């Protein structure tokens, strides 16, 4: 009886250890040949690309179509973003589009042409219109948080990869990356009085594939009124 009890205990212990191993977070970066990641992602033919109905940000002259994918099986259509509505790939809040989007498409009001934000393989999580900056300076800008590289080498560009920061005009033109490759975006905000966007990012300085307390934080700002956007690093710490 004792041997049987010990056997049960051993099996349960091994099962718990196995579960813990399976639940361990995967690294966000695998450095072997990572520079080639964006060229190695195969197309997933099981997904169906669809567009949500267009959005017009207040005060702008453009329609924005969120583009995402849904999967199809015998049970019907399923969206990875909205489990309640299979054909919905995005959500629109106050001047912000959220979702897991492969692209955004733009159409100037009164024109027939519809064009893409980018031809890159990306996953857009947020697209934010800077309404206050537009009201103050008349310059209409959008900010994007997205993944643009398969940094963890799983043959997908998804929310398990490093998040980056991009800007564009509200027309979708001048789509520009302002964060640094392989630095994970933490957060960003806009100081209207300075016409600046500030953001933080973390660098995997010990190259262990994860972002932790051993790594280095970077602080940047972008002058939104510059003709060409670029990030300037600053050090607010002593």
NUZAMI-724956 format. One line per 5 residues: number of its first residue (from 0); for each residue x, y, z of N, C-alpha, C, CB. Coordinates in Angstrom, 3 decimals, decimal comma. Glycine has a CB too. Layout:
REM residues N
NUM) X Y Z X Y Z X Y Z X Y Z; ...
This chain:
REM residues 238
0) 0,832 -1,216 0,000 0,000 0,000 0,000 0,866 1,266 0,000 -0,941 0,007 1,228; 1,981 1,195 0,797 2,882 2,343 0,858 3,519 2,594 -0,502 3,968 2,124 1,923; 3,928 1,490 -1,180 4,534 1,631 -2,488 3,566 2,254 -3,488 5,010 0,284 -2,990; 2,290 1,854 -3,399 1,260 2,369 -4,301 1,050 3,860 -4,063 -0,068 1,603 -4,111; 1,004 4,245 -2,770 0,828 5,661 -2,427 2,009 6,490 -2,931 0,672 5,833 -0,901
5) 3,220 5,935 -2,758 4,413 6,637 -3,236 4,389 6,802 -4,748 5,676 5,888 -2,814; 3,907 5,769 -5,432 3,820 5,811 -6,897 2,860 6,918 -7,342 3,356 4,439 -7,455; 1,695 7,002 -6,695 0,717 8,045 -7,024 1,317 9,422 -6,787 -0,570 7,874 -6,189; 2,017 9,573 -5,652 2,649 10,857 -5,324 3,682 11,241 -6,376 3,310 10,794 -3,937; 4,469 10,249 -6,796 5,498 10,504 -7,794 4,885 10,939 -9,123 6,358 9,259 -7,995
10) 3,812 10,271 -9,543 3,145 10,613 -10,794 2,584 12,032 -10,755 2,027 9,615 -11,085; 1,945 12,384 -9,633 1,380 13,729 -9,486 2,473 14,784 -9,497 0,567 13,833 -8,192; 3,594 14,497 -8,825 4,702 15,447 -8,785 5,271 15,684 -10,169 5,794 14,952 -7,853; 5,477 14,577 -10,898 6,001 14,704 -12,256 5,041 15,453 -13,158 6,292 13,335 -12,840; 3,735 15,236 -12,956 2,720 15,940 -13,757 2,755 17,430 -13,499 1,322 15,398 -13,456
15) 2,889 17,807 -12,212 2,942 19,227 -11,864 4,184 19,879 -12,447 2,915 19,411 -10,344; 5,326 19,166 -12,358 6,567 19,697 -12,924 6,429 19,874 -14,423 7,752 18,774 -12,606; 5,788 18,901 -15,073 5,582 18,974 -16,518 4,717 20,157 -16,887 4,953 17,691 -17,035; 3,632 20,388 -16,123 2,730 21,519 -16,387 3,469 22,839 -16,239 1,518 21,484 -15,437; 4,298 22,926 -15,189 5,046 24,164 -14,969 5,989 24,438 -16,119 5,825 24,097 -13,661
20) 6,602 23,359 -16,644 7,495 23,534 -17,779 6,740 24,011 -18,999 8,219 22,242 -18,089; 5,545 23,452 -19,204 4,758 23,827 -20,367 4,273 25,265 -20,272 3,579 22,891 -20,527; 4,034 25,742 -19,019 3,496 27,075 -18,827 4,588 28,148 -18,799 2,699 27,121 -17,548; 5,847 27,722 -18,811 6,941 28,704 -18,776 6,867 29,605 -19,999 8,321 27,995 -18,713; 7,017 30,920 -19,803 6,917 31,843 -20,942 8,018 31,602 -21,950 6,966 33,287 -20,466
25) 7,674 31,693 -23,204 8,652 31,536 -24,269 9,426 32,841 -24,434 7,965 31,128 -25,600; 10,682 32,769 -24,821 11,452 34,001 -25,033 10,876 34,818 -26,171 12,917 33,677 -25,318; 10,940 36,139 -26,027 10,452 37,020 -27,088 11,461 37,195 -28,207 10,095 38,369 -26,517; 12,709 36,856 -27,914 13,751 36,995 -28,924 14,594 35,734 -28,962 14,632 38,229 -28,642; 14,803 35,194 -30,140 15,788 34,144 -30,373 16,780 34,729 -31,365 15,124 32,797 -30,913
30) 18,026 34,826 -30,970 18,985 35,629 -31,716 19,585 34,938 -32,930 20,074 36,042 -30,818; 19,482 33,633 -33,000 20,042 32,940 -34,153 19,296 33,320 -35,427 19,994 31,424 -33,941; 19,974 33,994 -36,340 19,427 34,400 -37,627 18,166 35,247 -37,483 19,128 33,181 -38,465; 18,046 35,981 -36,362 16,843 36,796 -36,140 16,705 37,884 -37,185 16,871 37,421 -34,753; 17,822 38,366 -37,707 17,761 39,446 -38,685 17,021 39,050 -39,948 19,146 39,896 -39,037
35) 16,889 37,732 -40,203 16,195 37,259 -41,394 14,731 36,922 -41,106 16,906 36,040 -41,960; 14,283 37,209 -39,853 12,972 36,716 -39,426 11,843 37,129 -40,337 12,678 37,189 -38,051; 11,805 38,397 -40,754 10,661 38,869 -41,497 10,566 38,257 -42,892 10,711 40,356 -41,600; 11,682 37,675 -43,394 11,671 37,037 -44,697 11,335 35,556 -44,629 12,997 37,220 -45,359; 11,212 35,025 -43,412 11,035 33,586 -43,257 9,628 33,201 -42,801 12,044 33,056 -42,275
40) 8,747 34,165 -42,623 7,406 33,863 -42,129 6,541 33,362 -43,284 6,764 35,113 -41,463; 6,083 32,107 -43,222 5,255 31,577 -44,317 3,828 32,105 -44,240 5,243 30,043 -44,284; 3,161 32,146 -45,358 1,768 32,587 -45,393 0,868 31,502 -44,810 1,337 32,932 -46,839; -0,063 31,899 -43,934 -1,014 30,962 -43,340 -2,256 30,916 -44,220 -1,379 31,372 -41,875; -2,381 29,845 -45,000 -3,489 29,743 -45,965 -4,803 29,333 -45,307 -3,139 28,744 -47,056
45) -4,795 29,045 -44,002 -6,030 28,648 -43,314 -6,838 29,863 -42,862 -5,702 27,765 -42,106; -6,251 31,053 -42,953 -6,922 32,266 -42,499 -7,558 33,013 -43,658 -5,943 33,174 -41,772; -8,687 33,654 -43,363 -9,420 34,430 -44,356 -9,282 35,908 -44,010 -10,923 34,004 -44,413; -8,825 36,710 -44,968 -8,662 38,146 -44,739 -9,987 38,861 -44,957 -7,574 38,730 -45,668; -10,371 39,704 -44,004 -11,604 40,484 -44,143 -11,340 41,917 -43,674 -12,777 39,838 -43,325
50) -12,231 42,813 -44,048 -12,157 44,221 -43,634 -13,386 44,571 -42,810 -12,042 45,165 -44,869; -13,173 45,345 -41,743 -14,304 45,921 -41,016 -14,824 47,130 -41,791 -13,892 46,326 -39,562; -15,990 47,597 -41,410 -16,544 48,793 -42,034 -15,642 49,995 -41,747 -17,983 49,058 -41,528; -15,615 50,983 -42,640 -14,651 52,085 -42,508 -14,939 53,000 -41,321 -14,640 52,904 -43,774; -13,863 53,632 -40,868 -13,909 54,584 -39,756 -13,407 55,930 -40,269 -13,049 54,084 -38,534
55) -14,082 56,994 -39,852 -13,623 58,345 -40,187 -13,322 59,090 -38,894 -14,688 59,113 -41,039; -12,039 59,355 -38,662 -11,661 60,124 -37,481 -12,186 61,548 -37,623 -10,120 60,120 -37,282; -12,787 62,066 -36,566 -13,395 63,399 -36,605 -12,406 64,457 -37,073 -13,934 63,773 -35,231; -12,823 65,241 -38,074 -11,983 66,326 -38,564 -11,015 65,936 -39,653 -11,230 66,898 -37,451; -11,042 64,649 -40,079 -10,125 64,208 -41,132 -10,897 63,932 -42,413 -9,346 62,949 -40,692
60) -10,157 63,801 -43,499 -10,767 63,609 -44,810 -10,471 62,210 -45,362 -10,266 64,678 -45,786; -10,304 61,245 -44,455 -9,955 59,895 -44,875 -10,816 58,851 -44,168 -8,481 59,626 -44,606; -11,141 57,799 -44,913 -11,752 56,612 -44,337 -10,664 55,594 -44,062 -12,839 56,026 -45,274; -10,785 54,885 -42,941 -9,802 53,856 -42,572 -10,535 52,517 -42,449 -9,061 54,225 -41,222; -10,061 51,527 -43,215 -10,620 50,174 -43,163 -9,667 49,276 -42,378 -10,861 49,606 -44,602
65) -10,063 48,788 -41,180 -9,223 47,816 -40,472 -9,241 46,469 -41,210 -9,709 47,638 -39,001; -8,069 45,896 -41,427 -7,937 44,625 -42,137 -7,393 43,572 -41,171 -7,007 44,772 -43,384; -8,130 42,475 -41,029 -7,688 41,396 -40,152 -7,987 40,051 -40,765 -8,349 41,504 -38,788; -7,790 39,009 -39,991 -8,059 37,663 -40,482 -8,975 36,925 -39,528 -6,757 36,886 -40,672; -9,747 35,997 -40,078 -10,581 35,088 -39,291 -10,276 33,669 -39,757 -12,118 35,425 -39,443
70) -10,542 32,711 -38,870 -10,361 31,312 -39,236 -11,720 30,687 -39,473 -9,583 30,542 -38,141; -11,761 29,677 -40,311 -13,012 29,026 -40,675 -12,892 27,523 -40,438 -13,379 29,321 -42,150; -13,913 26,947 -39,817 -13,984 25,495 -39,650 -15,436 25,055 -39,801 -13,409 25,056 -38,263; -15,719 23,817 -39,439 -17,072 23,287 -39,609 -18,091 24,025 -38,745 -17,096 21,804 -39,275; -17,619 24,665 -37,684 -18,523 25,382 -36,787 -18,783 26,811 -37,262 -17,951 25,402 -35,377
75) -18,082 27,237 -38,293 -18,312 28,575 -38,839 -17,075 29,447 -38,747 -19,461 29,244 -38,117; -17,316 30,755 -38,810 -16,237 31,735 -38,813 -15,905 32,143 -37,386 -16,619 32,969 -39,654; -14,611 32,243 -37,080 -14,191 32,664 -35,746 -13,115 33,724 -35,868 -13,681 31,465 -34,918; -13,288 34,840 -35,156 -12,295 35,901 -35,137 -11,390 35,719 -33,933 -12,968 37,289 -35,113; -10,093 35,949 -34,125 -9,154 35,845 -33,011 -9,287 37,030 -32,063 -7,724 35,751 -33,530
80) -9,951 38,091 -32,516 -10,060 39,297 -31,694 -11,388 39,369 -30,959 -9,886 40,533 -32,553; -12,484 39,119 -31,627 -13,816 39,256 -31,048 -14,525 37,910 -31,098 -14,640 40,339 -31,793; -14,624 37,244 -29,929 -15,225 35,911 -29,882 -16,738 35,952 -30,033 -14,864 35,225 -28,584; -17,342 37,131 -29,851 -18,793 37,226 -29,948 -19,269 37,419 -31,385 -19,292 38,365 -29,089; -18,509 38,162 -32,158 -18,892 38,438 -33,542 -17,793 37,946 -34,457 -19,160 39,952 -33,767
85) -18,037 36,849 -35,158 -17,009 36,205 -35,943 -16,426 37,069 -37,033 -17,545 34,986 -36,536; -17,194 38,015 -37,540 -16,723 38,818 -38,663 -16,116 40,146 -38,231 -17,855 39,072 -39,616; -15,923 40,339 -36,940 -15,339 41,583 -36,435 -13,872 41,381 -36,116 -16,091 42,075 -35,188; -12,999 42,247 -36,654 -11,570 42,110 -36,406 -10,985 43,295 -35,646 -10,843 41,940 -37,710; -11,815 44,303 -35,329 -11,284 45,475 -34,631 -12,355 46,083 -33,736 -10,767 46,525 -35,637
90) -11,909 47,043 -32,932 -12,818 47,813 -32,100 -12,397 49,273 -32,185 -12,815 47,302 -30,619; -13,370 50,186 -32,160 -13,056 51,606 -32,262 -13,517 52,326 -31,010 -13,707 52,226 -33,510; -12,559 52,960 -30,335 -12,864 53,770 -29,170 -12,656 55,231 -29,502 -12,000 53,357 -27,971; -12,246 56,014 -28,509 -12,054 57,449 -28,715 -10,770 57,706 -29,485 -12,026 58,194 -27,369; -10,881 57,894 -30,804 -9,757 58,167 -31,696 -8,720 57,038 -31,704 -9,091 59,468 -31,293
95) -9,153 55,825 -31,393 -8,213 54,707 -31,396 -8,876 53,434 -31,928 -7,664 54,469 -29,980; -8,168 52,768 -32,845 -8,581 51,470 -33,363 -7,719 50,420 -32,682 -8,451 51,397 -34,930; -8,355 49,361 -32,166 -7,603 48,280 -31,538 -7,980 46,952 -32,187 -7,866 48,238 -30,012; -7,080 46,006 -32,088 -7,335 44,690 -32,652 -6,051 43,946 -32,884 -8,108 44,801 -33,942; -6,135 42,841 -33,621 -4,957 42,123 -34,110 -5,043 42,197 -35,629 -4,899 40,608 -33,582
100) -4,490 43,272 -36,185 -4,743 43,633 -37,574 -3,512 43,416 -38,445 -5,194 45,081 -37,666; -3,748 42,909 -39,646 -2,667 42,708 -40,608 -2,350 43,982 -41,386 -3,031 41,594 -41,574; -3,308 44,919 -41,406 -3,084 46,154 -42,154 -4,210 47,123 -41,855 -2,987 45,880 -43,678; -4,049 48,338 -42,334 -5,127 49,317 -42,424 -5,131 49,811 -43,867 -4,941 50,512 -41,387; -6,325 50,044 -44,407 -6,412 50,603 -45,752 -7,114 51,950 -45,686 -7,159 49,638 -46,713
105) -6,671 52,858 -46,553 -7,108 54,250 -46,503 -7,762 54,653 -47,818 -5,923 55,176 -46,192; -8,761 55,521 -47,687 -9,419 56,076 -48,868 -9,747 57,539 -48,587 -10,714 55,267 -49,237; -9,245 58,418 -49,429 -9,589 59,831 -49,278 -11,043 60,032 -49,671 -8,657 60,732 -50,135; -11,774 60,754 -48,863 -13,191 60,984 -49,132 -13,349 61,723 -50,460 -13,848 61,787 -47,978; -14,203 61,182 -51,319 -14,404 61,748 -52,647 -13,561 61,096 -53,717 -14,116 63,200 -52,622
110) -12,636 60,179 -53,298 -11,780 59,469 -54,248 -12,139 57,985 -54,255 -10,282 59,665 -53,895; -11,806 57,292 -55,346 -12,099 55,862 -55,478 -10,952 54,975 -54,994 -12,413 55,533 -56,921; -9,743 55,480 -55,012 -8,569 54,656 -54,710 -8,524 54,265 -53,234 -7,287 55,401 -55,090; -8,292 52,982 -52,990 -8,068 52,459 -51,644 -6,663 51,873 -51,608 -9,150 51,383 -51,251; -5,854 52,264 -50,636 -4,468 51,813 -50,597 -4,088 51,377 -49,180 -3,524 52,928 -51,089
115) -3,017 50,596 -49,088 -2,589 50,001 -47,823 -1,640 50,900 -47,052 -1,929 48,669 -48,074; -1,690 50,781 -45,729 -0,731 51,468 -44,868 0,681 50,967 -45,141 -1,091 51,267 -43,385; 0,837 49,634 -45,293 2,165 49,049 -45,436 2,096 47,762 -46,244 2,787 48,780 -44,062; 3,223 47,391 -46,816 3,338 46,092 -47,473 4,160 45,124 -46,620 3,975 46,249 -48,864; 4,480 45,532 -45,390 5,217 44,667 -44,473 4,286 43,641 -43,832 5,914 45,503 -43,387
120) 4,870 42,553 -43,365 4,136 41,562 -42,586 4,134 42,034 -41,133 4,775 40,123 -42,725; 3,005 42,582 -40,669 2,924 43,171 -39,333 1,668 42,681 -38,614 2,927 44,715 -39,418; 1,648 42,929 -37,306 0,430 42,747 -36,514 0,201 44,037 -35,743 0,540 41,504 -35,540; -0,806 44,803 -36,156 -1,110 46,100 -35,545 -2,067 45,893 -34,374 -1,725 47,084 -36,591; -1,674 46,383 -33,193 -2,535 46,256 -32,011 -3,316 47,540 -31,732 -1,698 45,888 -30,789
125) -2,693 48,690 -31,945 -3,404 49,964 -31,756 -3,012 50,952 -32,850 -3,099 50,562 -30,357; -3,986 51,752 -33,245 -3,767 52,866 -34,173 -4,498 54,069 -33,584 -4,279 52,528 -35,646; -3,755 55,091 -33,181 -4,309 56,204 -32,413 -4,139 57,516 -33,174 -3,633 56,296 -31,031; -5,222 58,249 -33,321 -5,193 59,567 -33,966 -4,939 60,626 -32,904 -6,527 59,856 -34,730; -3,920 61,475 -33,121 -3,565 62,509 -32,148 -4,422 63,750 -32,374 -2,061 62,864 -32,246
130) -5,631 63,699 -31,863 -6,619 64,756 -32,093 -6,163 66,097 -31,518 -7,960 64,362 -31,481; -5,579 66,078 -30,320 -5,160 67,338 -29,703 -4,059 68,029 -30,503 -4,682 67,090 -28,280; -3,124 67,252 -31,016 -2,058 67,817 -31,842 -2,641 68,401 -33,127 -0,995 66,744 -32,170; -3,617 67,696 -33,707 -4,251 68,190 -34,937 -4,988 69,495 -34,681 -5,220 67,141 -35,504; -5,702 69,577 -33,569 -6,448 70,798 -33,245 -5,505 71,977 -33,030 -7,310 70,582 -31,994
135) -4,342 71,699 -32,465 -3,408 72,767 -32,111 -2,531 73,194 -33,284 -2,534 72,323 -30,962; -2,054 72,220 -34,056 -1,048 72,512 -35,084 -1,536 72,268 -36,508 0,176 71,682 -34,838; -2,704 71,652 -36,647 -3,267 71,269 -37,949 -2,517 70,102 -38,595 -3,251 72,464 -38,891; -1,527 69,561 -37,885 -0,809 68,396 -38,402 -1,501 67,130 -37,893 0,701 68,424 -37,970; -1,985 66,305 -38,824 -2,789 65,132 -38,470 -1,908 63,881 -38,494 -3,996 64,972 -39,443
140) -1,716 63,303 -37,315 -0,753 62,217 -37,131 -1,426 61,023 -36,466 0,450 62,691 -36,291; -0,983 59,821 -36,857 -1,421 58,601 -36,193 -0,217 57,878 -35,600 -2,179 57,680 -37,177; -0,455 57,207 -34,465 0,569 56,445 -33,757 0,144 54,977 -33,738 0,784 56,993 -32,300; 1,092 54,088 -34,040 0,790 52,659 -34,114 1,702 51,867 -33,173 0,944 52,148 -35,564; 1,119 50,911 -32,454 1,913 49,907 -31,754 1,692 48,591 -32,485 1,518 49,800 -30,224
145) 2,785 47,915 -32,804 2,664 46,722 -33,650 3,908 45,850 -33,540 2,429 47,121 -35,115; 3,761 44,616 -33,980 4,896 43,706 -34,163 5,243 43,707 -35,645 4,568 42,245 -33,649; 6,548 43,794 -35,948 6,952 43,849 -37,355 8,036 42,834 -37,703 7,439 45,237 -37,692; 8,438 42,007 -36,719 9,440 40,972 -36,947 9,067 39,713 -36,176 10,842 41,466 -36,532; 9,381 38,567 -36,746 9,203 37,292 -36,041 10,409 37,097 -35,125 9,050 36,083 -37,052
150) 10,423 37,820 -34,013 11,610 37,821 -33,153 11,780 36,530 -32,369 11,544 38,978 -32,195; 10,698 35,796 -32,117 10,839 34,542 -31,364 10,920 33,311 -32,266 9,676 34,384 -30,408; 11,015 33,538 -33,577 11,277 32,477 -34,552 10,257 31,332 -34,503 12,657 31,921 -34,328; 8,956 31,689 -34,379 7,923 30,647 -34,408 7,162 30,648 -35,729 6,945 30,837 -33,247; 7,731 31,318 -36,733 7,134 31,405 -38,073 5,825 32,182 -38,100 6,899 30,023 -38,615
155) 5,659 33,092 -37,131 4,480 33,958 -37,087 4,911 35,342 -36,623 3,379 33,372 -36,146; 4,231 36,359 -37,128 4,365 37,694 -36,554 3,093 37,938 -35,758 4,592 38,808 -37,666; 3,210 37,882 -34,427 2,026 37,987 -33,580 2,356 38,718 -32,284 1,457 36,595 -33,275; 1,438 38,682 -31,325 1,643 39,459 -30,103 2,633 38,820 -29,136 0,332 39,656 -29,407; 3,264 37,722 -29,541 4,363 37,150 -28,766 5,715 37,695 -29,211 4,353 35,633 -28,885
160) 5,705 38,522 -30,245 6,936 39,141 -30,732 7,103 40,540 -30,142 6,936 39,207 -32,271; 8,275 41,118 -30,344 8,570 42,445 -29,803 7,630 43,491 -30,402 10,039 42,826 -30,078; 7,138 44,378 -29,544 6,243 45,452 -29,979 7,044 46,696 -30,315 5,196 45,767 -28,893; 6,705 47,323 -31,441 7,413 48,515 -31,921 6,462 49,703 -32,033 8,075 48,237 -33,283; 7,037 50,881 -32,265 6,263 52,125 -32,366 6,486 52,761 -33,727 6,653 53,114 -31,238
165) 5,380 53,103 -34,395 5,409 53,732 -35,718 4,536 54,984 -35,709 4,929 52,740 -36,817; 4,821 55,886 -36,634 3,997 57,070 -36,885 3,634 57,120 -38,363 4,736 58,372 -36,454; 2,520 57,797 -38,672 2,187 58,116 -40,064 1,307 59,348 -40,086 1,478 56,922 -40,767; 1,162 59,937 -41,269 0,124 60,944 -41,451 -1,235 60,254 -41,364 0,291 61,693 -42,817; -2,300 61,020 -41,158 -3,630 60,418 -41,040 -4,077 59,799 -42,359 -4,651 61,464 -40,582
170) -3,383 60,134 -43,430 -3,650 59,540 -44,742 -3,038 58,152 -44,868 -3,116 60,440 -45,846; -2,215 57,748 -43,884 -1,486 56,491 -43,970 -0,143 56,635 -44,657 -2,307 55,474 -44,693; 0,155 57,818 -45,172 1,437 58,061 -45,827 2,513 58,335 -44,763 1,329 59,258 -46,827; 3,775 58,262 -45,199 4,924 58,504 -44,318 4,951 57,562 -43,117 4,908 59,942 -43,833; 4,637 56,301 -43,350 4,650 55,281 -42,307 6,096 55,066 -41,869 4,005 53,941 -42,808
175) 6,396 55,435 -40,610 7,785 55,525 -40,152 7,964 54,833 -38,808 8,222 56,990 -40,048; 8,980 53,973 -38,736 9,317 53,347 -37,451 10,201 54,294 -36,654 10,030 51,976 -37,661; 9,822 54,550 -35,383 10,611 55,446 -34,547 11,287 54,720 -33,388 9,735 56,551 -34,012; 10,847 53,519 -33,067 11,547 52,731 -32,049 12,682 51,955 -32,714 10,566 51,758 -31,316; 13,532 51,363 -31,884 14,713 50,649 -32,365 14,429 49,157 -32,482 15,907 50,891 -31,431
180) 14,930 48,543 -33,541 14,757 47,096 -33,710 15,222 46,346 -32,466 15,531 46,600 -34,946; 14,421 45,367 -32,048 14,725 44,465 -30,930 14,705 45,148 -29,567 16,070 43,838 -31,141; 14,151 46,362 -29,504 13,813 46,964 -28,208 12,302 46,917 -28,052 14,347 48,441 -28,095; 11,838 46,387 -26,932 10,414 46,208 -26,681 9,796 47,513 -26,184 10,183 45,079 -25,659; 8,797 48,013 -26,921 8,073 49,210 -26,487 7,334 48,921 -25,183 7,080 49,684 -27,584
185) 7,484 49,818 -24,212 6,765 49,686 -22,942 5,513 50,546 -22,959 7,669 50,080 -21,754; 5,660 51,845 -23,205 4,510 52,739 -23,260 4,914 54,037 -23,947 3,954 53,018 -21,840; 3,917 54,877 -24,213 4,170 56,170 -24,846 3,109 57,164 -24,410 4,192 56,039 -26,388; 3,424 58,445 -24,497 2,419 59,489 -24,305 2,835 60,734 -25,065 2,223 59,807 -22,803; 1,906 61,657 -25,187 2,147 62,898 -25,939 2,021 64,076 -24,984 1,146 63,044 -27,139
190) 3,004 64,976 -25,025 2,945 66,239 -24,294 2,554 67,312 -25,304 4,324 66,577 -23,583; 1,290 67,695 -25,270 0,755 68,623 -26,272 1,491 69,953 -26,273 -0,722 68,861 -26,030; 1,870 70,442 -25,076 2,499 71,764 -24,993 3,873 71,801 -25,655 2,627 72,185 -23,543; 4,514 70,620 -25,795 5,829 70,545 -26,431 5,763 69,964 -27,841 6,766 69,711 -25,581; 4,576 69,519 -28,253 4,425 68,842 -29,550 5,378 67,651 -29,669 4,677 69,833 -30,702
195) 5,496 66,935 -28,559 6,412 65,802 -28,515 5,695 64,517 -28,094 7,566 66,096 -27,557; 6,155 63,428 -28,670 5,742 62,106 -28,221 6,915 61,492 -27,464 5,295 61,198 -29,428; 6,666 61,051 -26,229 7,685 60,392 -25,416 7,367 58,897 -25,336 7,759 61,024 -23,988; 8,409 58,070 -25,314 8,168 56,643 -25,129 9,349 55,982 -24,440 7,894 55,966 -26,472; 9,043 54,820 -23,839 10,065 54,003 -23,188 10,156 52,657 -23,890 9,751 53,814 -21,682
200) 11,363 52,107 -23,911 11,579 50,786 -24,489 12,652 50,082 -23,678 11,982 50,879 -25,994; 12,647 48,764 -23,745 13,620 47,986 -22,989 14,459 47,142 -23,938 12,916 47,094 -21,949; 15,751 47,093 -23,654 16,701 46,342 -24,478 17,164 45,102 -23,725 17,914 47,225 -24,868; 17,172 43,974 -24,405 17,618 42,707 -23,806 19,148 42,689 -23,796 17,045 41,466 -24,595; 19,738 43,435 -22,861 21,189 43,624 -22,865 21,950 42,351 -22,503 21,565 44,727 -21,904
205) 21,344 41,460 -21,712 22,050 40,221 -21,369 21,772 39,092 -22,358 21,662 39,777 -19,974; 20,982 39,404 -23,397 20,742 38,485 -24,520 20,231 37,108 -24,059 22,030 38,309 -25,327; 19,315 37,117 -23,055 18,732 35,847 -22,617 17,372 35,586 -23,254 18,597 35,832 -21,106; 16,960 36,456 -24,170 15,709 36,242 -24,896 14,477 36,755 -24,192 15,536 34,809 -25,160; 14,627 37,269 -22,965 13,493 37,796 -22,193 13,808 39,224 -21,763 13,187 36,898 -20,947
210) 12,762 39,930 -21,311 12,949 41,290 -20,813 12,706 41,270 -19,309 11,991 42,307 -21,533; 13,735 41,616 -18,552 13,664 41,506 -17,096 14,446 42,638 -16,442 14,203 40,141 -16,627; 14,584 42,569 -15,112 15,203 43,663 -14,356 16,678 43,838 -14,658 15,028 43,431 -12,886; 17,291 42,843 -15,295 18,703 42,939 -15,642 18,932 43,754 -16,924 19,288 41,544 -15,804; 17,861 44,060 -17,616 17,992 44,726 -18,908 17,920 46,249 -18,770 16,906 44,238 -19,860
215) 18,209 46,935 -19,867 18,328 48,396 -19,838 17,085 49,074 -20,397 19,556 48,842 -20,625; 16,599 50,073 -19,659 15,492 50,903 -20,123 16,039 52,081 -20,928 14,639 51,404 -18,926; 15,346 52,390 -22,026 15,712 53,547 -22,848 14,525 54,515 -22,874 16,116 53,106 -24,308; 14,841 55,810 -22,895 13,824 56,860 -22,907 14,054 57,738 -24,147 13,875 57,717 -21,582; 12,972 58,031 -24,859 13,089 58,775 -26,113 11,990 59,831 -26,226 13,028 57,815 -27,313
220) 12,220 60,796 -27,119 11,129 61,662 -27,549 11,233 61,861 -29,054 11,162 63,028 -26,801; 10,077 62,169 -29,657 9,993 62,487 -31,078 9,318 63,843 -31,210 9,212 61,381 -31,873; 9,945 64,764 -31,935 9,311 66,046 -32,237 8,306 65,816 -33,359 10,373 67,138 -32,637; 7,030 65,924 -33,044 5,976 65,585 -34,002 5,887 66,570 -35,158 4,648 65,521 -33,298; 6,437 67,755 -34,993 6,358 68,762 -36,051 7,525 68,682 -37,037 6,310 70,141 -35,438
225) 8,503 67,821 -36,749 9,609 67,649 -37,684 9,111 67,054 -38,998 10,698 66,756 -37,072; 9,772 67,425 -40,074 9,394 66,883 -41,383 9,661 65,388 -41,459 10,151 67,603 -42,498; 10,794 64,968 -40,901 11,126 63,545 -40,825 11,208 63,157 -39,351 12,475 63,229 -41,572; 10,379 62,191 -38,939 10,339 61,798 -37,537 11,521 60,902 -37,192 9,024 61,084 -37,219; 12,157 61,207 -36,080 13,184 60,317 -35,552 13,227 60,473 -34,030 14,582 60,626 -36,190
230) 13,608 59,392 -33,372 13,639 59,384 -31,914 14,956 59,906 -31,393 13,390 57,988 -31,382; 14,885 60,753 -30,373 16,071 61,266 -29,688 16,096 60,666 -28,289 16,074 62,838 -29,633; 17,218 60,018 -27,943 17,303 59,387 -26,633 17,652 60,413 -25,571 18,336 58,261 -26,643; 17,020 60,278 -24,410 17,279 61,157 -23,279 17,514 60,294 -22,042 16,096 62,156 -23,054; 18,059 60,908 -20,989 18,300 60,187 -19,748 17,720 60,975 -18,577 19,813 59,936 -19,544
235) 16,491 60,644 -18,143 15,885 61,387 -17,041 16,396 60,958 -15,671 14,395 61,228 -17,086; 17,249 59,925 -15,635 17,748 59,410 -14,369 19,136 59,980 -14,085 17,785 57,869 -14,384; 19,490 60,168 -12,816 20,815 60,724 -12,468 21,912 59,711 -12,788 20,873 61,118 -10,959
